[in-house]
Amino acid sequence: MKHNDVAINIENLRFGWPAQNHELLNIPSLQVAYGEHLFIQGASGSGKSTLLNLMAGVLTPYDGQIKVLGQDLKSLSSGQKDRFRADHIGIVFQQFNLLPYLNGLQNIELALNISKKRRQHVQSATPNKQCVEARIFALLDSLGLNAKTALQAASQLSIGQQQRIAVARALIGSPELLIADEPTSALDSDSRDRFMTQLFNAAEQSKTTIVFVSHDQGLKHHFHRQINLAEINQACSNTDEERQR
Amino acid sequence: MKTGLLTIAFKSALNRKTNLVLAIVSIALSITLILSVDTVRKQTKERFLNTVSQTDLIVGARSGPINLLLYSVFHIGNATNNMRYSSYQAIQNFKEVEWAVPLSLGDSHKGFRVIGTEPTFYKHLRYGNAQSLAFNQGAPFNDLYDAVIGANVAKKLNYQLGQKMVLSHGTSEIGSPKHGNKPFVVTGILAPTGTPIDNSVQVSLQAIEAIHIDWRGGIQSPLKITAQQTRKIKLQPKEITAIMIGLKKPIYTFKMQRTLNQWQSEPLLAILPGATLAQLWQSISLFEKVLLAIAAMVFVSALFGMLITLLSTLNERRREVAVLRAIGMHSWDIIKLFAIETALIMTFAIGLGVLSLYGLLAMILPILANTYGLHLSLPVLDSQQILLLAAAFGIALLLSLLPGWLAYRQSLADGLTVKI
């Protein structure tokens, strides 16, 4: 793997919660290529979410290096990291992705309001520059949602619909990286497979790199590569205390 | 921007409206309270300082200025000495003097003070904002045994025109000997003024003379003179208690005061009622300070109430903050969200508070005017009060930084996923 092709490069990453003495993560090396769809599997409490937080620049490792899209996160101020996240990374959680008091469309537009870069990207991709909404509806369409649904208050939507809106928000404006933290765990298995297919369809259009964590092995086959966090994490102990974190 | 910070803050607030409406109402209530306390305080002070108006000097036998003011205006306590009627006549004829109204005090009716005076009393005396005394019913005293009663006397004793009343010697309510053989008839009832005049009975100087004609040394002599017999005697007052003086020009005030204080034939004291009222107010202004302190405490507790409301929504807002952080909103913007929400709360609270102040006053003012004769005006917020509201707004914004900062700290600890 050539250096330029690496979307995420982790070396000797070490992290523990300040309140606890134990080390939670110790990852000597992890690389994710541009355009790669990576599945990270791990039991709950194994530090999957923490790893995603580190990749998103929300948490800072106390040792080691983490480069995302060629950018060393350690060299950025917290404001710069926020900007970097807004411009380059889409994030989907397990649940509660949306602001309940906005409708689906407004929730998606939030991402564009915060990132000028992503708004410009959407505008340059549409023939009619004014029509950002049309682009959003097209994206929603590929996720199996119609415009009417998107105009409902987020609190009125089903969990499946909410997760699709969240994916649309994460992918609008074509950020280079999509980070997903168990986005399917609240879905039943039928809609889960449909959701995964639609997610990949939508992501495929912009060649987005995907890092997806889940404890659910049944999702493995959708991905280019699968790793088990326990295998790359050399932090010695995983006590109960840490599991609750 | 379609969904900017303002929209988010507004919609988010709307989403938690029950809590916020409660916070708004509680702050609005305390704003109403502090403003009305402040208004009442200021207007009370103004009313007090205008208990006597348009009167340039008050003259009495020499004692202390406050003492003179207390017995002549507020009918509290008694004069240590009287002054000669001849002095009154001399003062009346000064070229600088526009009018002079004599007051003869010392008798009472069922605890209400009796003022012996001249009918010019009703013409010249002013109170409040230079308002003159008005009659609700009847007219000034004319006959020797006519009496005019203040609004409060009429109300408390339920007296109508034509009511017979007997005056008592002295000013104590119980056990005073009565001038029983010379009953008076109520011929006039004054409109409320909100001054001690409401609690007084006015009769002529001659009437005061008449009821004491057969009295010696504070008791009735065995040699009684009937009411009818008294009419035939020429009643010439020898002493009065005080004089209210209006001068032709205000510029004469200090000259006249000096002249009167150096009166040759007897020791007199002349005071400027306004200055002495202000002096008296100073000594009783503790009341004012207590009111203000209470209002301030209410206000502080309301601000804390708001802070508590904001803090109590923190947990509720954790997911919201996590979402906003995940899509790259800067921490400073999160703090701004809390500040905007606070600004919204305060704007509504101040608006509601001021509105309900006016509503309250509009309701209370007619009642005050009818029952107490307090003709207060609907106040426009003065600069001090506007400054107070602005300070409240500023302090609230400053306080909102705390929950904003806590929310940011929480978001750091939570990371992107909130486990609730």
Interface residues (C-beta under 8 A of the other chain):
Chain A: S49 T50 L52 N53 A56 V58 L59 S78 G79 D82 R83 F84 R85 A86 D87 I89 I91 F93 Q94 F96 N97 L98 L99 P100 Y101 L102 Q106 E109 L110 A111 N113 I114 S115 R169 D181
Chain B: M1 K2 T3 G4 I8 K11 S12 L14 N15 R319 E320 A322 V323 L324 R325 A326 I327 G328 M329 H330 S331 W332 L412 G415 L416 T417 V418
